[in-house]
Amino acid sequence: MKAQSPDSIPLPQSYKTFRKGLYAPATLIVAGVFASSSFKGAIKKEVVEERNEHFGHFSTSIDNYLQYSPIAIVYALDAAGIKAKTNIADGTAILLKGELMMFGTVTLLKNSTHQLRPDGSTYNSFPSGHTAQAFAAATFLSEEYKDRYKWMPYAAYGVASSVGILRMANNRHYISDVLVGAGIGILSMKVAYWTHQYHWGKKKKNTMGFNPELP
C-alpha cells in the first residue's frame, strides 16, 4: 500500500472539520430567516417594540468603528511581535477574500429583499452589513490567535455581538437582520480560509480543494 504523503490529510477528518465549521453560521442564518417573518406579533417586531419602550432615545455611532476593531487588533498584535498564525501576506489575502464574499452577499441580499429598516429610513435593512462585517472580522481574529490565546474567540465574538446589539439599539436593524448578518460574516471568512492555498507561505498538498488546516 502506498504511504500517505506527510503533507496531506485524511479526507474524512477534513470533511468532518468542514461540517463542524458550518454549524454556527448555518444556525444563525436559519434562525434569522425564521425570525424575519412580518406577521403581527413576530419576534423581530416584538424586539423593536421593547427597544422603543425602554431605549427609545438611544443613539450611538460607536458601532461604525467597532465593526472593524478585530482586524485592527490582528495587525496591531502582529506588529508588536505577537505573530499571527498566518504570515502577513497570506493573512491579508484571506482577509480580502472573506471581505469580498461578505460584502457581495450582503449587497445582493439587501438589493433583492428590499426590506424597510425599523426606523423607516431606507429599504436596505436585511441583512445587517455592520454585523456581517463585525463577525467576519471576529472570525479573522479568532482564527489567527485562538491557538495562542484560548480566550480570543470569546473576546472576538463578544465584540462582534455587541455590534449586532447596538444596531438593534440604534433602531437600524431587526434581530433577523443581525442574525443573518452574523452568519454571513462567519461563513464568508471561513470559506476564505478553507479555499486559500497559501502561495506566500508553506504550500500544502491538498486533494480536496480546501486548505487542510481548516479553521
Solvent accessible surface area in square Angstrom, and as a share of the most:
residue,aa,sasa,rsa
1,M,241,1.08
2,K,191,0.81
3,A,90,0.69
4,Q,109,0.48
5,S,41,0.26
6,P,136,0.85
7,D,51,0.27
8,S,37,0.24
9,I,53,0.27
10,P,71,0.45
11,L,78,0.39
12,P,101,0.64
13,Q,93,0.41
14,S,2,0.01
15,Y,91,0.35
16,K,120,0.51
17,T,36,0.21
18,F,45,0.19
19,R,128,0.47
20,K,143,0.61
21,G,10,0.09
22,L,57,0.28
23,Y,139,0.53
24,A,55,0.43
25,P,1,0.00
26,A,49,0.38
27,T,89,0.52
28,L,44,0.22
29,I,45,0.23
30,V,79,0.45
31,A,41,0.32
32,G,0,0.00
33,V,84,0.48
34,F,162,0.68
35,A,8,0.06
36,S,37,0.24
37,S,42,0.27
38,S,68,0.44
39,F,131,0.55
40,K,194,0.82
41,G,43,0.41
42,A,1,0.01
43,I,110,0.56
44,K,11,0.05
45,K,72,0.31
46,E,78,0.35
47,V,48,0.27
48,V,20,0.11
49,E,104,0.47
50,E,91,0.41
51,R,28,0.10
52,N,71,0.37
53,E,126,0.57
54,H,114,0.51
55,F,123,0.51
56,G,35,0.34
57,H,185,0.83
58,F,78,0.33
59,S,96,0.62
60,T,44,0.25
61,S,62,0.40
62,I,91,0.46
63,D,0,0.00
64,N,60,0.31
65,Y,156,0.59
66,L,45,0.22
67,Q,12,0.06
68,Y,112,0.42
69,S,29,0.19
70,P,0,0.00
71,I,29,0.15
72,A,63,0.49
73,I,67,0.34
74,V,6,0.03
75,Y,68,0.26
76,A,61,0.47
77,L,38,0.19
78,D,19,0.10
79,A,92,0.71
80,A,79,0.61
81,G,49,0.48
82,I,54,0.27
83,K,116,0.49
84,A,19,0.15
85,K,87,0.37
86,T,10,0.06
87,N,63,0.32
88,I,95,0.48
89,A,42,0.33
90,D,0,0.00
91,G,5,0.05
92,T,46,0.27
93,A,21,0.16
94,I,0,0.00
95,L,14,0.07
96,L,103,0.51
97,K,69,0.29
98,G,0,0.00
99,E,36,0.16
100,L,131,0.65
101,M,66,0.30
102,M,9,0.04
103,F,134,0.56
104,G,37,0.36
105,T,52,0.30
106,V,8,0.04
107,T,49,0.28
108,L,123,0.61
109,L,50,0.25
110,K,30,0.13
111,N,111,0.57
112,S,78,0.51
113,T,45,0.26
114,H,116,0.52
115,Q,73,0.32
116,L,71,0.35
117,R,18,0.06
118,P,25,0.16
119,D,59,0.31
120,G,43,0.42
121,S,62,0.40
122,T,59,0.34
123,Y,118,0.45
124,N,55,0.28
125,S,0,0.00
126,F,26,0.11
127,P,0,0.00
128,S,0,0.00
129,G,22,0.21
130,H,41,0.18
131,T,0,0.00
132,A,0,0.00
133,Q,13,0.06
134,A,0,0.00
135,F,19,0.08
136,A,0,0.00
137,A,0,0.00
138,A,0,0.00
139,T,0,0.00
140,F,3,0.01
141,L,4,0.02
142,S,4,0.03
143,E,5,0.02
144,E,7,0.03
145,Y,1,0.00
146,K,57,0.24
147,D,91,0.47
148,R,129,0.47
149,Y,60,0.23
150,K,150,0.64
151,W,143,0.50
152,M,8,0.04
153,P,31,0.20
154,Y,174,0.66
155,A,44,0.34
156,A,1,0.00
157,Y,57,0.22
158,G,39,0.38
159,V,43,0.25
160,A,0,0.00
161,S,47,0.30
162,S,36,0.23
163,V,0,0.00
164,G,1,0.01
165,I,107,0.54
166,L,32,0.16
167,R,14,0.05
168,M,37,0.16
169,A,20,0.16
170,N,22,0.11
171,N,20,0.10
172,R,70,0.26
173,H,3,0.01
174,Y,36,0.14
175,I,42,0.21
176,S,1,0.01
177,D,3,0.02
178,V,14,0.08
179,L,41,0.20
180,V,4,0.02
181,G,0,0.00
182,A,3,0.02
183,G,0,0.00
184,I,10,0.05
185,G,0,0.00
186,I,9,0.05
187,L,54,0.27
188,S,8,0.05
189,M,0,0.00
190,K,22,0.09
191,V,43,0.25
192,A,0,0.00
193,Y,2,0.01
194,W,2,0.01
195,T,51,0.30
196,H,8,0.03
197,Q,57,0.25
198,Y,26,0.10
199,H,112,0.50
200,W,158,0.55
201,G,31,0.30
202,K,139,0.59
203,K,126,0.53
204,K,51,0.22
205,K,128,0.54
206,N,41,0.21
207,T,123,0.72
208,M,30,0.13
209,G,49,0.47
210,F,47,0.19
211,N,2,0.01
212,P,16,0.10
213,E,92,0.41
214,L,20,0.10
215,P,17,0.10
